[in-house]
Each structure stands twice: as C-alpha cells, then as structure tokens.
C-alpha cells in the first residue's frame, strides 16, 4: 500500500501526476477538435444538398459504429503513412514526419466525439422554432446575425446536457491512448503496477482520479447549464 510513496527516492507520485497532466491536456485539446467536426457534420446532415447530407449521415453512422480503440489504431498507424505519402509527392526531399501518439489521440478521439456531437447538435437545431428565424429575417438581420444572435445561444442551451455527457465519456476514453505508448494516467498506472506488483493500490488510485475528474466536470457543467438557462426557469 505504500509503494506509491516509497519506491525509489520519490515514489510514483510524480509519474502519476505527469500522466494525469497529459490526460487532461489530451481531453482539453480534443474538445475543440470534436466540436468543430460535430458542427460541420451537423450542418452537412441538415444541408439541402443531397451529397452533403449523404456525407454527414455516412460519417456519423460509420464513426458511431466503430469501436473507439479500433479508430485509434487506424488513425495512429494510417495517418502517418498518408501524411508522409502526401509529403513525398509534394516535396520528395522533405524528411518524414513522425505522427505522435498525442496527435493520434486528439484526432481519433476528436473524430469519435464529433460523430456523436453531430447528432446532439442536429437535434438541438431541429428543436428551434422556425418562426424566430423568419422574424429575424423580417427585421433585416443577415444569416450570420441570425445564427449568432438567435440560433447559436438556443442551440447551446439545448445541446449542453448532451455535450456534457459526451465530454464525460471522452474524458474516460482518454485511457485508450495508453495502448499506443502515450504516457497518460492509465499508462503510468500500468508501469507502476508492473514495477511494484501492487495492482490493487495503483488501479484503485487511478479509479479515484478518473472519478474525481468526472465529478469536477459535472460540477462545472451544472454551473454552465444554470448560466445557459438563466431567465428560462423564472419565466
């Protein structure tokens, strides 16, 4: 039980904290990527152009049907090959680019997050009252103004609970990147278990850390929901 503090000179505390920092950085870096993909896929699914609708629905259907770890393996092993192949075609004398595990994790988790977020956002957009858009046009608002001032605030309010659940799931899914040699919390926990032969101690510690991150995220999301819904409940 004391291997966390007694191994070597400083124990495993520093390594666990470093792994935690990488896990948090990976989750934060993945969020904007996933949201961008989600908005693009949602807009494509709602487009009047049939090819775009087919592309949007095809993307969400495929990505939601694949295991996350399989997506991670495909991105990690295939993205580097595609990038270097394109680089050799564009600049034959350029040095090959190493596609890092962190970048692969961001891309793979972002693609998965974006596929699920697209459905959440599409449902939020379809929940809007079309009369508000028509009213905005009647008073001379541009499409950009209608989107930013009328649609987006309401979409954010409708989609926030679903996006919050996706964030919690994605935060836990960051543990998958340990299989591609990224020194995140899960990988450092496995290393500590292998050295100390104390699986219960370190896996229990990892459980508590992931649980604490999820609880903290839920508190932040609850505050965001209260802020997004201010004035609605009073009405």
Secondary structure in CASP SS format (residue, H / E / C, confidence):
PFRMAT SS
TARGET T0000
AUTHOR 0000-0000-0000
METHOD secondary structure of the structure
MODEL  1
X C 1.00
X C 1.00
X H 1.00
X H 1.00
X H 1.00
X H 1.00
X C 1.00
X C 1.00
X C 1.00
X C 1.00
X C 1.00
X C 1.00
X H 1.00
X H 1.00
X H 1.00
X H 1.00
X H 1.00
X H 1.00
X H 1.00
X H 1.00
X H 1.00
X H 1.00
X H 1.00
X H 1.00
X H 1.00
X H 1.00
X H 1.00
X H 1.00
X H 1.00
X H 1.00
X H 1.00
X H 1.00
X H 1.00
X H 1.00
X H 1.00
X H 1.00
X H 1.00
X H 1.00
X H 1.00
X H 1.00
X H 1.00
X H 1.00
X H 1.00
X H 1.00
X H 1.00
X C 1.00
X C 1.00
X C 1.00
X C 1.00
X H 1.00
X H 1.00
X H 1.00
X H 1.00
X H 1.00
X H 1.00
X H 1.00
X H 1.00
X H 1.00
X H 1.00
X H 1.00
X H 1.00
X H 1.00
X H 1.00
X H 1.00
X H 1.00
X C 1.00
X C 1.00
X H 1.00
X H 1.00
X H 1.00
X H 1.00
X H 1.00
X H 1.00
X H 1.00
X H 1.00
X H 1.00
X H 1.00
X H 1.00
X H 1.00
X H 1.00
X H 1.00
X H 1.00
X H 1.00
X H 1.00
X H 1.00
X H 1.00
X H 1.00
X H 1.00
X H 1.00
X H 1.00
X C 1.00
X C 1.00
X C 1.00
X C 1.00
X C 1.00
X C 1.00
X C 1.00
X C 1.00
X C 1.00
X C 1.00
X H 1.00
X H 1.00
X H 1.00
X H 1.00
X H 1.00
X H 1.00
X H 1.00
X H 1.00
X H 1.00
X H 1.00
X H 1.00
X H 1.00
X H 1.00
X H 1.00
X H 1.00
X H 1.00
X H 1.00
X H 1.00
X H 1.00
X H 1.00
X H 1.00
X H 1.00
X H 1.00
X H 1.00
X H 1.00
X H 1.00
X C 1.00
X C 1.00
X C 1.00
X H 1.00
X H 1.00
X H 1.00
X H 1.00
X H 1.00
X H 1.00
X H 1.00
X H 1.00
X H 1.00
X C 1.00
X C 1.00
X C 1.00
X C 1.00
X H 1.00
X H 1.00
X H 1.00
X H 1.00
X H 1.00
X H 1.00
X H 1.00
X H 1.00
X H 1.00
X H 1.00
X H 1.00
X H 1.00
X H 1.00
X H 1.00
X H 1.00
X H 1.00
X H 1.00
X H 1.00
X H 1.00
X H 1.00
X H 1.00
X H 1.00
X H 1.00
X H 1.00
X H 1.00
X H 1.00
X H 1.00
X H 1.00
X H 1.00
X H 1.00
X H 1.00
X H 1.00
X H 1.00
X H 1.00
X H 1.00
X H 1.00
X H 1.00
X H 1.00
X C 1.00
X C 1.00
X C 1.00
X C 1.00
X H 1.00
X H 1.00
X H 1.00
X H 1.00
X H 1.00
X H 1.00
X H 1.00
X H 1.00
X H 1.00
X H 1.00
X H 1.00
X H 1.00
X C 1.00
X C 1.00
X H 1.00
X H 1.00
X H 1.00
X H 1.00
X H 1.00
X H 1.00
X H 1.00
X H 1.00
X H 1.00
X H 1.00
X H 1.00
X H 1.00
X H 1.00
X H 1.00
X H 1.00
X H 1.00
X H 1.00
X H 1.00
X H 1.00
X H 1.00
X H 1.00
X H 1.00
X H 1.00
X H 1.00
X H 1.00
X H 1.00
X H 1.00
X H 1.00
X H 1.00
X H 1.00
X C 1.00
X C 1.00
X C 1.00
X C 1.00
X C 1.00
X C 1.00
X C 1.00
END
